[in-house]
């Protein structure tokens, strides 16, 4: 599991923030505010510079034949998490039927 949740789990562990994880879902985090700050840093990264450095490492032509040319980076598909955490199962239980109804009526495969 080297997904985003795997990287976040490693950061939480290194920062000694306890958590409970089931597959790629965090079902409990001891310090939610601190965990959110780790996630917020991702949007501040200079992605083109990071990706260009990686491209130079894996494509030997970037330094010779292609000279100073760079890749044109496009995000064709991206997942941005919009997960919601509930403080108790009772809070979720009350809202769950409405969430299921809304998703069945409003979401599709498009």
N, C-alpha and C positions, 0 to 999 in steps of 0.2 A: 504494500500500500504506500506508494510514493505520490499520492494525490495531495491536493491542498490540505485535506484534513490530516494526512500523515505528517506534513511539514509543520502544521499548527500544533499537532500533538508533541512533536519533538521540541518545539519552542516552549510549549507549556511545561514540559518535563524539565527542560534545562533551567527554566525560570522558577521551578519548584511550585508551580500552580497545579493543584490536584484537579483531576477531571475523571469522568467516566465516559467511555466511548463504546458504542455498539456499531460495528462495521465502520462506515465513514461519518457517523453522526455522533456529535457530542451530546450526551443525554444529561450531563451534569458538569458544571465548571464552578470551582470554588470562588474564583475571582473573575467575574464576568467582565467588569470594566477593564481590567488589565488584559484579558484575552482579546477584547475588542480593539484595544490599542495596537496589539500585534497585527490584527487583520487590517486596521486602518492604514498601516504603513505601506501595504501593497500598492495602494493607489498613488502613493507619492513617489514610487520608484521611477527612474528614468528608463522605461522599458526599451526604447530604440537603442540606447547606448549599450544596455545589457545584452540585447539580442545581437547587435552588431559585433560585440566582442566574442560572443559564442560562435557566430558565423565565421569569423576569422579563424577561430580554433579548428573548426570542422571542415572548412572549405579552403584547401591550399591555394586555389586560384585567386582568392581575395587579395593576397599580398603581391602577386606577380601579374598575371594576365589581366585581371580585372582592375588592377591598380587601386585607385581611390574610390571606385564605385562601391555603392552600398546596396543592401537589400531594401526593397520597399515592403515594409511590414504591414500586414492587414490581419485583422481579427475576423475570420470567417465564422467562427463559432466560439462562444465564450459563455461560461456559466458564472453568474454572480449570485451568491447565496442570499436568499431573503428569508432565511429560517426565523422562526419565532420560538422563543423559550417561554415556558409557563412555570410559575413558581410552585404550582401544585397540580396533581392529577385532577383534582376537583374543578379547578379553573378550566382545564382543557375539556373535561367531560361536559361541562355546560355549553361550551362553544362548538364542540366537535360536530354535532349534527348539522349546524349551520355551515361550517366549513365544507363538509362533504356535499351538501346540497349546492352550495355556490360553485364548487369545483366541477360538479357534474353538469351544471347549467351553463357555465361561462368559459370553461377551458376546453380546448380541442387539441388535435394533433398537428395543427398548422405550425 
